[in-house]
Amino acid sequence: MNLTSTDSGVTGSPDVTVPENQVSARGPSQAIQMDGHSRAGRPDQSAQSRSSSPVRERLLIFSRKGFDSSFGGRPSPRLPDGRMVSLPIPEPGSPITYQNCFVQPGRSFADVLGQLGIAHVAEPHGGKSVPQPLNPCLGAHLDPDLRAAARPRPAGWRPLFGQAGIAQQHLANQGVAAGDVFVFFGWFRDSEENHGELRYARRPAGTRSPGPPGDHGSGPLRDYQAIWGWMEIGEVMCAADFAVKHPWAVNQHPHLIASVARTYPGKNTVYMAAPHFSQDQSIAGAGVLRYSDRCRLTAPDASSRRWWSLPDCFHPQNTTRPMTYHPPASWSPPAGGRTTLRSACIGQEFVVPVNDGIEDWLKDLLINGQPW
């Protein structure tokens, strides 16, 4: 199965995103769009020129995906067995629905939402979120699409991720290309079984809701941000050219469904996973994780889930340039091998050059992250 998420442009508050398909008006035709036309057979030029450079600096991209406080409106669940189920935001009109996407055989996303007591979801409409009754046939923006078991698959299927609009322009500006790695993160809350049904876990003793700014409280937050999946990029190109090269993918992904993708602004782009993680061939090129402390981004004593605790290899003094959207003032001085980051409200993808410490951190995350 697969878990997924949003293609948003700019976020206005923590875990709040603006879906890409609400950023601009509908395109002029039903064809899969890139800048209003197709350049069939020609790969994305920014990726091509970057990948041919003699000295290539690998990039890591933190990508915010899944239900947020604006679209969806509730945290995604961490299942009792540790599986992290990132709930995709609604996408009205998509043939990919909450009912036909599965966490496991016999349990669809619609089942999970119903058991969690989610009767309404915040649906994008005109750039705003509008509460709508949950309909199992409501379209879901299953992106990134990382697990084969999520839906019936055609022969040759590979994990895919799509991007467009402001967010894609940011990735292009940073020179994101084959060999770079996305780590997908989102807003989570633990869940538990109750008489065979799933529900959000009751607040454990010592946990709390976020307090006002500056309030560091006395216990961990109930909700948190965590990494739930990854993808090493094997190939990237505009959606129209991707559809020509990989016809199996047409209508299998939101960015390759003409009736859906025609609403996306700018350069509609598709990223396909590499077959394997290049630093360890035993690790798949993309997948979804079970929870461990390695996955958690929110600091244990944080007053907001925006406050991250990271190894000090991420600090700007240890990278060739700061993580995008995060100038040096966003970071605490390194101490004890860690640093605290006040993660940005704006932006959907945060890009940072990979150093030896980040490479080791990533390998440890994927080797010990128990993909499912």
C-alpha positions as CSV (number, residue, x, y, z in Angstrom):
1,M,0.0,0.0,0.0
2,N,1.1,3.5,-0.1
3,L,0.7,6.5,1.9
4,T,0.9,9.9,0.4
5,S,0.4,13.5,0.3
6,T,0.2,17.0,-1.0
7,D,1.7,19.0,-3.8
8,S,1.6,22.4,-2.3
9,G,3.1,25.7,-3.0
10,V,3.5,27.9,0.1
11,T,2.4,27.1,3.6
12,G,0.9,29.7,5.8
13,S,1.4,28.0,9.2
14,P,3.0,24.9,10.5
15,D,1.8,21.9,8.5
16,V,-0.5,24.1,6.3
17,T,0.0,23.8,2.6
18,V,-1.6,25.2,-0.5
19,P,-2.2,22.4,-3.1
20,E,-0.5,23.0,-6.4
21,N,-3.8,22.4,-8.3
22,Q,-5.2,25.6,-6.6
23,V,-2.4,27.9,-7.5
24,S,-3.4,28.9,-11.0
25,A,-6.3,28.6,-13.4
26,R,-7.0,25.4,-15.5
27,G,-4.8,24.9,-18.5
28,P,-6.3,25.1,-22.0
29,S,-6.4,21.4,-23.0
30,Q,-6.8,17.9,-21.6
31,A,-3.3,16.9,-22.4
32,I,-0.8,16.4,-19.7
33,Q,0.8,19.8,-19.4
34,M,4.3,21.2,-19.0
35,D,4.6,25.0,-19.5
36,G,1.5,24.6,-21.8
37,H,3.1,22.2,-24.2
38,S,5.1,19.0,-24.6
39,R,8.7,18.6,-25.5
40,A,8.4,14.9,-26.4
41,G,11.6,12.9,-26.0
42,R,13.6,15.7,-24.4
43,P,14.6,15.3,-20.7
44,D,14.3,18.1,-18.2
45,Q,17.1,20.5,-19.1
46,S,18.0,21.7,-15.6
47,A,18.3,18.1,-14.5
48,Q,20.3,17.1,-17.6
49,S,22.8,20.0,-17.3
50,R,23.3,19.4,-13.6
51,S,23.8,15.6,-13.9
52,S,26.4,16.2,-16.6
53,S,28.5,18.5,-14.4
54,P,31.9,17.0,-13.6
55,V,31.6,17.8,-9.9
56,R,28.2,17.0,-8.4
57,E,27.1,18.0,-4.9
58,R,24.4,15.5,-3.8
59,L,21.2,17.1,-2.3
60,L,18.8,15.9,0.4
61,I,15.3,17.3,0.2
62,F,12.9,17.4,3.2
63,S,9.4,17.3,1.5
64,R,6.3,18.1,3.5
65,K,3.5,15.7,2.5
66,G,0.2,14.4,3.8
67,F,-2.8,15.7,5.8
68,D,-2.1,19.1,7.4
69,S,-4.1,21.5,9.5
70,S,-5.5,23.2,6.4
71,F,-6.1,20.4,3.9
72,G,-7.3,17.2,5.5
73,G,-7.4,18.8,8.9
74,R,-6.2,15.9,11.1
75,P,-2.9,14.2,11.8
76,S,-2.0,11.1,10.0
77,P,-1.9,8.0,12.2
78,R,1.1,6.0,13.4
79,L,-0.4,2.5,13.6
80,P,0.0,0.4,16.7
81,D,2.6,-1.8,14.9
82,G,4.6,1.3,14.0
83,R,3.6,1.7,10.4
84,M,3.3,5.4,9.5
85,V,0.3,6.0,7.3
86,S,0.5,9.4,5.6
87,L,-3.0,10.3,4.6
88,P,-3.2,12.0,1.1
89,I,-5.1,15.3,0.9
90,P,-8.4,15.3,-1.0
91,E,-8.3,15.8,-4.8
92,P,-11.9,16.2,-6.1
93,G,-12.5,14.5,-9.4
94,S,-9.6,12.1,-9.3
95,P,-10.3,8.4,-10.1
96,I,-7.8,7.6,-7.3
97,T,-10.0,7.6,-4.2
98,Y,-9.8,6.9,-0.5
99,Q,-11.8,3.7,-1.1
100,N,-9.5,2.2,-3.8
101,C,-6.2,2.9,-2.0
102,F,-5.2,0.4,0.7
103,V,-3.1,0.4,3.9
104,Q,-3.4,-3.4,3.8
105,P,-5.7,-6.0,2.3
106,G,-9.2,-5.3,3.5
107,R,-8.4,-1.9,5.0
108,S,-8.6,1.1,2.7
109,F,-7.8,4.7,3.5
110,A,-11.5,5.3,3.8
111,D,-11.7,2.6,6.4
112,V,-8.9,4.2,8.4
113,L,-10.4,7.7,8.2
114,G,-13.8,6.3,9.3
115,Q,-12.3,4.4,12.3
116,L,-10.4,7.4,13.4
117,G,-13.7,9.3,13.6
118,I,-13.0,11.6,10.7
119,A,-16.4,12.4,9.3
120,H,-15.3,15.5,7.5
121,V,-12.2,16.4,5.6
122,A,-10.9,19.9,4.6
123,E,-11.1,19.9,0.8
124,P,-9.2,22.4,-1.4
125,H,-11.5,24.8,-3.2
126,G,-10.4,28.0,-4.9
127,G,-7.1,28.1,-2.9
128,K,-9.0,27.7,0.4
129,S,-10.0,24.7,2.5
130,V,-13.7,23.8,2.7
131,P,-15.0,21.2,5.2
132,Q,-16.8,18.4,3.3
133,P,-18.4,15.2,4.6
134,L,-16.1,12.2,4.1
135,N,-17.2,10.2,1.0
136,P,-15.3,7.0,0.4
137,C,-15.3,7.9,-3.3
138,L,-13.7,11.3,-2.8
139,G,-10.6,11.7,-4.9
140,A,-7.2,11.4,-3.1
141,H,-3.9,13.0,-4.2
142,L,-1.8,9.9,-3.7
143,D,1.6,11.6,-4.2
144,P,4.3,10.5,-3.5
145,D,3.1,7.0,-4.5
146,L,5.7,4.7,-2.9
147,R,4.3,1.3,-2.1
148,A,3.2,-1.3,-4.7
149,A,0.5,-2.8,-2.4
150,A,-1.4,0.5,-2.2
151,R,-3.3,-0.1,-5.5
152,P,-3.5,-2.6,-8.4
153,R,-0.4,-1.9,-10.5
154,P,0.5,-2.3,-14.2
155,A,3.6,-4.3,-15.2
156,G,6.8,-2.3,-14.8
157,W,5.4,0.0,-12.1
158,R,7.9,2.1,-10.2
159,P,7.4,4.6,-7.3
160,L,6.6,8.1,-8.5
161,F,6.5,11.6,-7.1
162,G,5.1,14.7,-8.9
163,Q,5.6,18.4,-8.5
164,A,4.5,21.6,-10.2
165,G,4.1,25.3,-9.7
166,I,6.1,27.2,-7.1
167,A,7.4,24.1,-5.4
168,Q,8.8,22.6,-8.7
169,Q,10.4,25.9,-9.6
170,H,12.2,25.8,-6.2
171,L,13.5,22.3,-6.9
172,A,14.6,23.3,-10.3
173,N,16.4,26.4,-9.0
174,Q,18.3,24.2,-6.5
175,G,19.3,21.8,-9.4
176,V,17.6,18.8,-7.9
177,A,18.3,15.8,-10.2
178,A,18.9,12.1,-10.4
179,G,20.9,10.8,-7.4
180,D,19.4,13.3,-5.0
181,V,17.1,12.0,-2.2
182,F,13.7,13.1,-0.9
183,V,12.7,12.3,2.7
184,F,9.0,12.9,3.1
185,F,7.7,14.1,6.4
186,G,4.4,15.1,7.9
187,W,2.1,15.6,10.9
188,F,1.4,12.4,13.0
189,R,-0.3,11.2,16.1
190,D,-0.2,7.7,17.6
191,S,-3.2,5.4,17.2
192,E,-4.4,2.3,19.0
193,E,-6.8,-0.6,18.5
194,N,-10.1,-0.5,20.3
195,H,-12.3,-3.6,19.9
196,G,-10.9,-4.2,16.5
197,E,-11.3,-0.6,15.4
198,L,-8.6,2.0,15.0
199,R,-8.7,5.3,17.0
200,Y,-6.3,8.1,17.9
201,A,-4.5,7.1,21.1
202,R,-5.7,8.7,24.2
203,R,-3.4,11.3,25.6
204,P,-0.7,9.5,27.6
205,A,0.2,10.9,31.0
206,G,2.7,13.7,30.7
207,T,1.8,14.7,27.2
208,R,0.3,18.1,26.3
209,S,-1.1,20.3,23.6
210,P,1.1,23.0,22.2
211,G,1.4,26.0,24.4
212,P,1.9,29.7,23.6
213,P,5.2,30.9,22.0
214,G,8.0,30.5,24.5
215,D,6.2,27.9,26.6
216,H,8.4,24.8,26.7
217,G,6.0,22.9,28.9
218,S,6.9,19.9,31.0
219,G,6.2,16.9,28.7
220,P,6.3,15.8,25.1
221,L,3.7,17.0,22.6
222,R,1.0,14.6,21.6
223,D,1.5,15.4,17.9
224,Y,4.8,15.6,16.1
225,Q,6.4,15.8,12.7
226,A,8.2,12.7,11.5
227,I,9.8,11.3,8.4
228,W,7.6,8.6,6.9
229,G,9.1,7.8,3.5
230,W,12.0,8.3,1.1
231,M,12.9,8.3,-2.6
232,E,16.2,8.4,-4.3
233,I,15.6,10.0,-7.7
234,G,16.4,7.8,-10.6
235,E,14.9,9.9,-13.4
236,V,13.2,13.3,-13.6
237,M,11.4,14.9,-16.6
238,C,8.3,16.8,-17.6
239,A,5.1,14.9,-17.2
240,A,4.3,14.9,-21.0
241,D,7.7,13.4,-21.9
242,F,7.5,10.9,-19.0
243,A,4.2,9.7,-20.3
244,V,5.7,9.1,-23.8
245,K,8.8,7.2,-22.4
246,H,6.8,5.3,-19.7
247,P,3.3,4.6,-21.1
248,W,2.6,2.2,-18.2
249,A,2.4,5.3,-15.9
250,V,-0.4,7.1,-17.8
251,N,-3.5,7.4,-15.5
252,Q,-1.5,5.7,-12.7
253,H,-0.4,8.9,-10.9
254,P,-2.1,12.3,-10.3
255,H,0.5,14.1,-12.4
256,L,-0.2,11.7,-15.2
257,I,-4.0,11.8,-15.2
258,A,-4.9,14.4,-17.8
259,S,-8.2,15.5,-16.3
260,V,-6.4,16.1,-13.0
261,A,-3.0,17.4,-14.1
262,R,-4.5,20.0,-16.4
263,T,-5.3,22.1,-13.3
264,Y,-1.6,22.1,-12.2
265,P,0.3,25.3,-12.9
266,G,3.8,25.7,-14.4
267,K,6.1,22.9,-15.2
268,N,4.3,19.6,-14.3
269,T,7.2,17.3,-13.5
270,V,7.5,13.6,-12.5
271,Y,10.3,12.0,-10.4
272,M,10.8,8.2,-10.6
273,A,12.6,6.3,-8.0
274,A,16.0,4.6,-8.6
275,P,15.9,0.8,-8.3
276,H,18.1,0.9,-5.3
277,F,19.6,3.3,-2.8
278,S,23.0,4.1,-4.3
279,Q,24.9,3.9,-1.0
280,D,23.6,0.5,-0.2
281,Q,22.2,-1.8,-2.9
282,S,20.2,-3.8,-0.3
283,I,17.9,-0.8,0.3
284,A,15.1,0.0,-2.1
285,G,15.2,3.3,-4.0
286,A,11.9,4.3,-2.3
287,G,9.7,3.2,0.4
288,V,7.7,3.8,3.6
289,L,8.9,3.5,7.2
290,R,7.8,2.2,10.5
291,Y,8.2,4.7,13.3
292,S,11.4,4.8,15.3
293,D,13.1,7.7,17.2
294,R,15.3,8.1,14.0
295,C,12.2,9.2,12.1
296,R,11.0,11.8,14.6
297,L,11.9,15.4,13.7
298,T,10.0,17.3,16.5
299,A,12.3,17.8,19.5
300,P,11.2,15.9,22.7
301,D,10.7,19.0,24.8
302,A,9.4,21.2,22.0
303,S,6.6,23.8,22.4
304,S,5.5,23.3,18.8
305,R,6.0,20.5,16.3
306,R,7.9,23.0,14.2
307,W,10.9,22.8,16.5
308,W,13.1,20.0,15.2
309,S,16.1,18.3,16.7
310,L,18.7,17.3,14.1
311,P,22.3,16.0,14.2
312,D,24.7,19.0,14.1
313,C,25.9,17.9,10.6
314,F,22.8,19.8,9.3
315,H,23.8,23.1,10.9
316,P,24.8,25.8,8.4
317,Q,28.3,25.9,9.7
318,N,28.8,22.3,8.6
319,T,27.2,22.5,5.1
320,T,28.3,24.3,2.0
321,R,25.1,26.4,2.1
322,P,22.2,26.5,4.6
323,M,19.1,24.4,4.1
324,T,16.7,26.4,1.9
325,Y,14.1,28.5,3.8
326,H,16.3,28.2,6.9
327,P,18.9,30.9,7.4
328,P,21.5,30.6,10.2
329,A,19.2,32.5,12.6
330,S,16.8,29.6,12.4
331,W,19.3,27.3,14.1
332,S,20.5,26.9,17.7
333,P,24.3,26.6,18.3
334,P,25.3,23.0,18.1
335,A,25.7,21.3,21.4
336,G,26.3,17.6,22.3
337,G,26.2,16.6,18.6
338,R,22.7,18.1,18.1
339,T,21.1,21.3,16.9
340,T,17.6,22.7,17.2
341,L,15.9,24.1,14.1
342,R,12.8,26.3,14.0
343,S,11.4,24.8,10.8
344,A,9.8,27.2,8.3
345,C,6.1,27.7,7.9
346,I,6.5,28.6,4.3
347,G,7.9,26.3,1.6
348,Q,7.1,22.7,0.8
349,E,10.6,21.4,0.1
350,F,13.7,22.2,2.1
351,V,17.0,21.4,0.2
352,V,20.4,20.9,1.8
353,P,23.7,19.8,0.4
354,V,24.8,16.4,1.7
355,N,28.0,16.1,3.7
356,D,29.5,13.0,5.3
357,G,27.5,13.4,8.5
358,I,24.2,13.7,6.6
359,E,25.1,10.7,4.4
360,D,25.7,8.6,7.5
361,W,22.5,9.9,9.1
362,L,20.5,9.0,5.9
363,K,22.0,5.5,5.7
364,D,21.2,4.8,9.4
365,L,17.6,6.0,8.9
366,L,17.0,3.7,5.9
367,I,19.0,0.7,7.2
368,N,17.3,0.7,10.6
369,G,14.0,2.3,9.7
370,Q,12.1,-1.0,9.1
371,P,10.4,-0.3,5.7
372,W,7.0,-1.9,5.3
